[in-house]
Amino acid sequence: MTSLLLLAQEGQQPAPMPGGSLMPMFVIGLVVLFLMVVVFPAQRRQKKEQEQMVATIKRGAKVLTNAGIVATVVSAKDGEDEIVIRSEDTKLRIKRNVVVQVIGSDEAEAAKQ
């Protein structure tokens, strides 16, 4: 740093560093490689697991929605995009993709079929 200041004071141009223009390309290449190897496959795997979980929702399953509602599935027909859930004394019709997690199952509700 001091040599640059001294050279600037004397009016001389500092010599360019060898390979200095390749460094940003190298860093960008490493970031792209990291995205391709780590991030994209993880996102794909997570999406596939979510789709599988949503497709296997059955009557009597206890679910958690993305709004934080914990409820029991009352009606879930295969091929339909909507399910009916019951939480306390309220029934709601929601989309399947709103379900974040299947917590367990309510045996009494499942036996009502």
C-alpha positions as CSV (number, residue, x, y, z in Angstrom):
1,M,0.0,0.0,0.0
2,T,2.8,2.4,0.9
3,S,4.6,1.6,-2.4
4,L,1.4,2.6,-4.3
5,L,1.3,5.9,-2.4
6,L,5.0,6.6,-3.0
7,L,4.6,5.8,-6.7
8,A,1.5,8.0,-6.9
9,Q,3.4,10.8,-5.4
10,E,6.2,10.4,-7.9
11,G,3.8,10.3,-10.8
12,Q,4.7,6.7,-11.8
13,Q,2.2,4.0,-12.7
14,P,2.3,0.8,-10.6
15,A,3.0,-2.4,-12.6
16,P,-0.2,-4.5,-13.1
17,M,-0.4,-7.6,-11.0
18,P,0.0,-10.8,-13.1
19,G,-3.3,-12.7,-13.3
20,G,-5.3,-9.9,-11.6
21,S,-8.0,-9.9,-14.3
22,L,-8.6,-13.7,-13.9
23,M,-9.4,-13.5,-10.2
24,P,-13.1,-12.3,-10.5
25,M,-13.7,-15.0,-13.2
26,F,-12.4,-17.6,-10.8
27,V,-14.6,-16.5,-8.0
28,I,-17.7,-16.4,-10.2
29,G,-16.9,-19.9,-11.5
30,L,-16.6,-21.2,-7.9
31,V,-20.0,-19.6,-7.0
32,V,-21.7,-21.2,-10.1
33,L,-20.1,-24.5,-9.3
34,F,-21.4,-24.4,-5.7
35,L,-24.9,-23.5,-6.9
36,M,-24.9,-26.4,-9.3
37,V,-23.5,-29.0,-6.9
38,V,-25.1,-28.1,-3.6
39,V,-28.1,-25.7,-3.8
40,F,-30.0,-26.8,-6.9
41,P,-30.1,-30.5,-6.1
42,A,-31.2,-29.8,-2.5
43,Q,-34.1,-27.6,-3.8
44,R,-35.2,-30.3,-6.3
45,R,-35.1,-33.0,-3.6
46,Q,-37.1,-30.8,-1.1
47,K,-39.7,-30.0,-3.8
48,K,-40.1,-33.7,-4.6
49,E,-40.5,-34.6,-0.9
50,Q,-43.2,-31.9,-0.4
51,E,-45.1,-33.1,-3.5
52,Q,-45.0,-36.7,-2.3
53,M,-46.2,-35.7,1.2
54,V,-49.1,-33.6,-0.1
55,A,-50.2,-36.4,-2.5
56,T,-50.4,-38.9,0.4
57,I,-52.6,-36.9,2.7
58,K,-55.5,-39.0,3.9
59,R,-58.6,-38.6,6.1
60,G,-57.7,-38.5,9.8
61,A,-54.2,-37.1,9.3
62,K,-53.1,-34.2,11.6
63,V,-51.5,-31.5,9.5
64,L,-49.8,-28.1,10.0
65,T,-50.6,-25.4,7.4
66,N,-48.3,-22.6,6.4
67,A,-50.5,-20.2,8.4
68,G,-49.8,-22.2,11.6
69,I,-53.1,-23.9,11.8
70,V,-53.0,-27.4,13.3
71,A,-56.0,-29.4,12.2
72,T,-57.3,-32.9,11.3
73,V,-58.2,-33.8,7.7
74,V,-61.9,-34.4,7.4
75,S,-62.1,-34.9,3.6
76,A,-59.3,-35.6,1.1
77,K,-60.2,-37.0,-2.3
78,D,-57.5,-38.3,-4.6
79,G,-57.1,-36.1,-7.7
80,E,-58.6,-33.0,-6.1
81,D,-56.5,-30.0,-5.2
82,E,-58.6,-29.1,-2.1
83,I,-59.0,-30.8,1.2
84,V,-61.3,-30.1,4.2
85,I,-59.8,-29.7,7.6
86,R,-61.2,-29.4,11.1
87,S,-59.6,-27.4,13.8
88,E,-61.5,-27.2,17.1
89,D,-65.0,-26.3,16.0
90,T,-64.2,-24.8,12.6
91,K,-64.0,-26.5,9.2
92,L,-61.9,-25.0,6.5
93,R,-61.5,-25.9,2.8
94,I,-57.8,-25.4,1.8
95,K,-55.5,-26.2,-1.0
96,R,-53.3,-29.2,-0.6
97,N,-50.1,-27.3,-1.2
98,V,-50.8,-25.1,1.9
99,V,-50.0,-28.1,4.1
100,V,-46.4,-27.8,5.4
101,Q,-46.1,-30.9,7.6
102,V,-48.1,-34.1,8.5
103,I,-47.8,-34.3,12.2
104,G,-49.6,-37.7,12.8
105,S,-53.0,-39.2,12.6
106,D,-56.2,-39.0,14.5
107,E,-57.5,-42.6,14.8
108,A,-61.1,-41.6,15.7
109,E,-61.4,-39.4,12.5
110,A,-59.9,-42.0,10.3
111,A,-62.4,-44.6,11.6
112,K,-65.4,-42.5,10.6
113,Q,-65.0,-43.4,6.9
